[in-house]
């Protein structure tokens, strides 16, 4: 659901007098070199955004914005009663993205990351997790998603909400905590889980026609972020 056509601000932080802090300026008193990109910012990202805006034109960009806002509010209305939405406006509407609060699910032993992993079983890459608010999910469908895709996503989220209702702190052996379920797990001779294979990998009917198989089970994201491992060939192979 995090689609490719997200247009965000690309550039440096604004200062009233930015010259002393500019990247790559040799005579800047407090200047530093680029940290992980070119001295003047991410040129490729700027070109993608510029190209997208140029191809759309004024009317296309306006229409895209309207559709993006409409799509986010459609999801908001479909998930009403299942998930609480944070930060709505005066008309109780969301902007082009909406944030659902998953913190109350802790009483069932479920974290927002469990929902993110379970979405893989339903065929979706999870939206942004725990940003800008910890324990929440920021859903940004953009203008590129069809009504059929929005409905599939909403059906998945509603189904997951029912799974959360049936979960408990005392028992972590449930579809959410064990997600995602790989093809290797489903085809193994031994199935040592208190729910069926169908519930694990095909909880809704549409998934049979659109099945995405995760290649590995859950990984420790925090450990991976803190312990980078290069999977490329040793440097000697390139000499």
C-alpha positions in Angstrom: 0.0 0.0 0.0 3.0 2.3 0.3 2.9 3.2 -3.4 5.7 4.6 -5.5 4.1 8.0 -6.4 4.8 9.6 -3.0 6.0 13.2 -3.5 7.7 14.6 -0.5 10.0 17.5 0.3 13.5 16.9 -1.0 16.1 19.4 0.1 17.9 20.9 3.1 16.6 22.4 6.3 15.8 26.1 6.0 17.9 28.7 7.7 17.6 32.5 7.6 21.3 32.6 6.7 22.2 29.1 5.5 25.6 29.9 3.9 27.7 29.0 7.0 26.0 25.5 7.1 25.9 24.6 3.5 27.2 21.1 2.5 30.4 21.0 0.6 31.2 24.7 0.8 34.9 25.1 1.5 34.6 28.6 2.9 31.5 27.8 5.0 32.5 28.3 8.7 30.3 25.4 9.9 30.0 23.5 6.7 30.3 19.7 6.4 30.7 17.4 3.5 27.8 15.3 2.3 26.9 12.4 4.7 25.3 9.9 2.3 24.6 11.7 -0.9 25.7 14.4 -3.3 26.6 17.8 -1.9 23.5 19.4 -3.2 21.0 16.8 -2.2 19.4 13.7 -3.8 19.3 14.7 -7.5 17.6 11.5 -8.6 14.8 11.9 -6.2 14.3 15.5 -7.3 14.2 14.4 -11.0 11.7 11.7 -10.3 9.4 14.2 -8.5 9.9 16.8 -11.2 9.3 14.4 -14.0 6.1 13.1 -12.4 4.8 16.6 -11.9 5.7 17.7 -15.4 4.0 14.7 -17.0 0.8 15.2 -15.0 0.5 18.9 -15.6 -1.5 21.3 -13.5 -4.8 19.6 -14.0 -3.4 16.1 -13.6 -1.5 17.0 -10.4 -4.7 18.5 -9.0 -6.8 15.5 -9.9 -4.1 13.1 -8.5 -4.2 15.0 -5.2 -7.9 14.8 -5.0 -7.9 11.1 -5.7 -5.1 10.5 -3.1 -7.2 12.3 -0.5 -10.3 10.4 -1.5 -8.6 7.1 -1.3 -7.2 7.7 2.2 -10.7 8.8 3.4 -12.3 5.8 1.8 -10.0 3.5 3.8 -10.7 5.6 6.9 -14.5 5.1 6.5 -14.2 1.4 5.8 -12.0 0.8 8.8 -14.3 2.9 11.1 -15.3 0.8 14.1 -12.3 -1.5 13.7 -9.4 0.9 14.1 -9.2 4.3 15.7 -7.9 7.1 13.4 -5.6 9.8 14.8 -5.4 13.4 13.7 -8.5 14.1 11.7 -9.5 17.6 10.7 -12.5 19.8 11.5 -14.7 17.8 9.1 -13.4 14.5 10.6 -11.5 13.8 7.4 -7.9 12.6 6.8 -5.5 14.1 4.3 -3.7 12.0 1.7 -2.7 9.6 4.5 -4.3 8.4 7.7 -2.9 7.0 10.9 -4.5 4.2 12.8 -3.8 3.7 16.5 -2.7 0.1 17.3 -1.5 0.8 20.9 -4.6 -0.6 22.6 -4.0 -4.0 21.1 -1.2 -4.5 23.6 -3.8 -5.8 26.0 -4.3 -8.7 23.6 -0.5 -9.2 23.4 -0.4 -7.7 19.8 2.1 -5.0 18.7 1.8 -3.0 15.5 4.7 -5.0 14.0 2.6 -8.1 14.3 0.0 -6.5 12.1 2.7 -5.5 9.6 4.0 -9.0 9.4 0.6 -10.6 9.2 -0.3 -8.3 6.2 2.4 -10.2 4.2 0.2 -13.3 4.5 -2.6 -11.3 3.0 -0.4 -10.2 0.1 0.4 -6.7 1.2 3.6 -4.9 2.1 2.9 -3.1 5.3 2.4 0.7 5.4 4.7 2.8 7.5 4.9 1.5 11.0 5.5 3.6 14.2 6.0 6.9 12.4 5.2 9.6 13.2 3.7 8.1 16.3 5.0 5.0 18.0 2.6 2.0 17.9 0.6 3.3 15.0 0.4 2.6 11.3 0.4 5.3 8.6 -1.6 4.3 5.6 -1.0 6.3 2.4 -2.7 4.7 -0.6 -1.8 7.5 -3.0 -3.7 8.1 -6.2 -2.5 5.0 -8.0 -4.6 2.3 -6.2 -7.8 1.0 -7.7 -11.0 0.6 -5.7 -10.6 -3.2 -6.0 -7.1 -2.9 -4.4 -8.4 -0.6 -1.6 -11.2 -3.0 -0.8 -8.8 -6.0 -0.7 -6.6 -4.0 1.7 -9.5 -3.0 3.9 -10.8 -6.6 3.9 -7.4 -7.8 5.1 -7.2 -5.2 7.9 -10.7 -6.1 9.1 -9.9 -9.8 9.1 -6.7 -9.0 11.0 -8.8 -7.0 13.5 -10.9 -10.2 14.2 -7.7 -12.1 14.7 -6.5 -9.5 17.2 -9.8 -9.9 19.1 -9.1 -13.6 19.4 -5.5 -13.2 20.6 -4.4 -13.0 24.2 -1.3 -12.1 26.2 -1.2 -15.6 27.7 -0.9 -17.4 24.3 1.5 -16.2 21.7 0.9 -19.1 19.4 -1.5 -17.4 17.0 -1.5 -16.3 13.3 -0.3 -12.8 14.2 2.7 -13.7 16.3 3.8 -16.5 13.9 3.4 -14.3 10.8 4.5 -14.4 8.1 3.9 -18.0 7.1 6.2 -19.3 4.4 5.6 -22.0 1.7 8.1 -24.2 3.5 6.0 -24.0 6.7 2.7 -24.8 4.8 4.1 -27.8 3.0 6.0 -29.4 6.0 4.7 -32.8 7.2 4.4 -31.4 10.7 2.0 -28.6 11.4 2.3 -27.7 15.1 0.0 -24.7 15.3 -3.5 -24.4 16.9 -5.0 -23.0 13.6 -5.3 -24.5 10.1 -2.9 -24.1 7.2 -5.7 -22.3 5.4 -6.1 -19.8 8.2 -2.4 -19.2 8.1 -1.8 -18.6 4.4 -5.3 -18.2 2.8 -7.4 -16.4 5.4 -9.5 -14.7 2.7 -10.8 -16.0 -0.6 -9.1 -13.5 -2.8 -5.7 -14.5 -1.7 -5.9 -17.8 -3.7 -5.7 -15.7 -6.9 -3.1 -13.2 -5.6 -0.9 -15.2 -3.3 2.4 -13.8 -2.4 4.8 -16.2 -0.5 7.2 -14.6 2.0 10.6 -16.2 1.5 11.6 -16.2 5.1 9.8 -16.2 8.5 10.0 -13.2 10.8 13.4 -11.6 11.3 14.6 -9.5 14.2 14.4 -6.1 12.6 16.2 -4.2 15.3 19.1 -6.7 15.4 19.5 -6.4 11.6 19.5 -2.6 11.8 22.2 -2.7 14.5 24.4 -5.4 13.0 24.9 -4.8 9.3 26.1 -7.8 7.3 27.4 -7.6 3.8 26.1 -10.4 1.6 28.2 -9.5 -1.4 31.4 -11.3 -2.5 34.7 -10.5 -0.7 36.6 -7.5 -2.0 39.3 -9.8 -3.3 36.9 -11.1 -6.0 36.8 -7.6 -7.5 40.5 -7.1 -7.7 
